[in-house]
Amino acid sequence: MSTTRTFKQNLSTISNLWESQDYDSALAKVEELQKSWPGNSQLLILWSRLVQLQENPGHDLNEAKTALQQAIDLDKTSPAAVIELGYFLDAIEDDPQAAIKSYSEGVGLARKLLIEGLIGQAKGFLQLEKKESAQECVLEILHLLSFEPKSKREKATGPDVLVTSLRGHAFGVHLKGPFADQIEELINEVFVSRSA
């Protein structure tokens, strides 16, 4: 029976083998781990990377690409596999157009995760009555929202929300998407209530 502790120890061993450029041993260790942890997206990404690094490959590069696509299917919210597929498409298949599409998807997923984390962090700061720290989180969220592709933002004549930080920075944003209500609530708490 494989435990999480054993899994972490094996990942550490793989990392050490990778750093010493013993890619064959690292690949063998990943393949051994996959028997105990089938369907693990992290292992699929590692396996794909190591297959690409083999001097005398025992696997086809199409298998490496398939492993990345499986990792994406297994963990649709993680940017890691999508970004790694971008590297593969660029470096192995020399397809910058497809690579850009994959990178863009990965960046979008990473931005979404970062916004989720910042929302949680801001709420935590508010519970600790650290309003200025919460405000910094909200400003970072607003900054990240400004990078959302235009196709995801509604075309409107003016911003839904206009806020000014304690340092005088102004942000005007359209609150759309899955976090709009939470962000609006945070804005009201850290900006509106301080002037009331």
C-alpha positions in Angstrom: 0.0 0.0 0.0 1.4 3.4 -1.0 0.9 6.3 1.3 1.1 10.0 0.7 4.4 10.1 2.6 5.9 7.4 0.3 4.6 9.3 -2.7 6.3 12.5 -1.6 9.6 10.6 -0.9 9.4 9.1 -4.3 8.8 12.5 -5.9 11.9 13.8 -4.0 13.9 10.9 -5.4 12.7 11.6 -8.9 13.6 15.3 -8.5 17.1 14.4 -7.3 17.6 12.0 -10.3 16.3 14.7 -12.6 18.8 17.3 -11.2 21.6 14.8 -11.7 20.4 14.3 -15.3 19.7 10.6 -14.7 16.6 10.8 -16.8 16.3 7.1 -17.4 16.3 6.3 -13.7 13.8 9.1 -13.1 11.5 7.8 -15.8 11.7 4.3 -14.4 10.8 5.7 -10.9 7.8 7.6 -12.4 6.6 4.5 -14.2 6.9 2.5 -10.9 4.9 5.2 -9.1 2.2 5.2 -11.8 1.4 1.6 -10.9 0.4 2.7 -7.3 -1.1 6.0 -8.4 -2.8 5.5 -11.7 -4.5 8.5 -13.2 -2.3 11.0 -11.3 -2.0 14.1 -13.5 1.3 15.2 -11.8 2.9 11.9 -12.7 1.6 12.1 -16.3 3.2 15.5 -16.7 6.5 14.2 -15.2 6.4 11.1 -17.4 5.8 13.2 -20.5 8.7 15.6 -19.6 11.1 12.7 -19.0 10.2 10.9 -22.2 11.1 14.1 -24.0 14.5 14.2 -22.3 15.5 10.6 -23.2 18.6 10.3 -25.3 17.6 6.9 -26.4 13.8 7.1 -26.1 11.9 4.0 -25.4 8.6 5.8 -26.0 7.2 7.7 -28.9 6.8 11.5 -28.5 3.1 11.0 -29.5 2.8 9.0 -26.2 4.2 12.0 -24.3 1.6 14.3 -25.9 -1.2 11.8 -25.1 0.0 11.8 -21.5 -0.3 15.6 -21.3 -3.8 15.4 -22.8 -4.8 12.8 -20.3 -3.4 15.0 -17.5 -5.5 17.9 -18.8 -8.6 15.7 -18.9 -8.0 14.5 -15.3 -7.5 18.0 -13.9 -9.3 20.5 -15.9 -8.8 23.4 -13.4 -5.0 23.1 -13.2 -2.8 25.2 -15.5 0.3 22.9 -15.2 -0.6 20.3 -17.9 -2.0 22.9 -20.3 1.2 25.0 -20.1 3.3 21.9 -20.5 1.4 21.0 -23.6 2.2 24.5 -24.8 5.9 23.8 -24.4 5.5 20.5 -26.2 3.6 22.1 -29.1 6.2 24.8 -29.4 9.4 22.8 -28.9 8.5 19.4 -30.3 5.9 20.1 -32.9 7.1 23.6 -33.9 3.5 24.8 -33.9 3.6 28.3 -32.3 -0.1 28.9 -33.1 -1.3 25.9 -31.2 1.3 26.6 -28.4 -0.1 30.1 -27.9 -3.6 28.8 -27.7 -2.5 26.3 -25.0 -0.4 28.9 -23.1 -3.4 31.3 -23.2 -5.7 28.6 -21.7 -3.1 27.8 -19.0 -2.7 31.5 -18.2 -6.5 31.9 -17.9 -6.6 28.9 -15.5 -3.7 30.3 -13.5 -5.4 33.7 -13.3 -8.6 32.1 -12.1 -6.8 30.2 -9.4 -4.9 33.3 -8.3 -8.1 35.3 -8.1 -9.7 32.5 -6.0 -6.7 32.5 -3.6 -6.8 36.3 -3.3 -10.5 36.3 -2.5 -9.8 33.8 0.3 -6.8 35.8 1.5 -8.8 39.1 1.5 -11.6 37.4 3.5 -9.0 36.1 6.0 -7.5 39.6 6.4 -11.0 41.0 7.0 -11.6 38.5 9.8 -8.3 39.6 11.4 -9.4 43.2 11.0 -6.5 44.0 8.6 -8.5 46.1 6.2 -5.5 47.6 4.4 -4.1 44.1 3.6 -7.5 43.0 2.4 -7.6 46.1 0.2 -4.3 45.2 -1.4 -5.7 41.7 -2.2 -8.8 43.3 -3.8 -6.6 45.7 -5.8 -4.6 42.8 -7.1 -7.8 41.0 -8.1 -9.0 44.1 -10.0 -5.6 44.3 -11.7 -5.9 40.6 -12.8 -9.4 41.2 -14.0 -8.1 43.9 -16.3 -6.2 41.2 -18.2 -9.3 39.0 -19.0 -9.7 38.7 -22.7 -12.1 41.1 -24.2 -14.3 38.3 -25.5 -14.9 37.3 -21.9 -15.8 40.9 -20.8 -19.1 42.5 -21.9 -18.8 45.5 -24.0 -20.2 48.3 -21.9 -19.9 52.1 -21.9 -18.5 52.4 -18.4 -17.1 50.3 -15.5 -19.4 48.5 -13.1 -17.1 49.5 -10.2 -14.7 52.4 -9.8 -12.5 52.3 -6.7 -9.6 54.3 -5.4 -7.0 52.8 -3.1 -5.5 54.5 0.0 -2.4 55.3 -2.2 -4.6 57.0 -4.8 -4.6 54.3 -7.5 -7.9 54.2 -9.3 -9.4 51.1 -10.9 -12.5 50.8 -13.0 -13.6 47.3 -13.8 -16.6 45.3 -15.1 -17.5 42.6 -12.6 -18.4 39.5 -14.6 -17.8 35.8 -14.2 -18.0 33.3 -11.4 -16.4 35.6 -8.8 -18.4 38.8 -9.5 -20.6 38.6 -6.4 -17.7 37.8 -4.0 -15.6 40.6 -5.5 -18.4 43.1 -5.3 -18.9 42.1 -1.6 -15.2 42.6 -0.9 -15.1 45.9 -2.6 -18.1 47.2 -0.6 -16.4 46.0 2.6 -12.8 47.4 2.0 -13.6 50.5 0.1 -17.2 51.7 0.6 -17.5 51.0 4.3 -14.2 52.8 5.2 -15.6 56.1 3.9 -19.0 55.7 5.6 
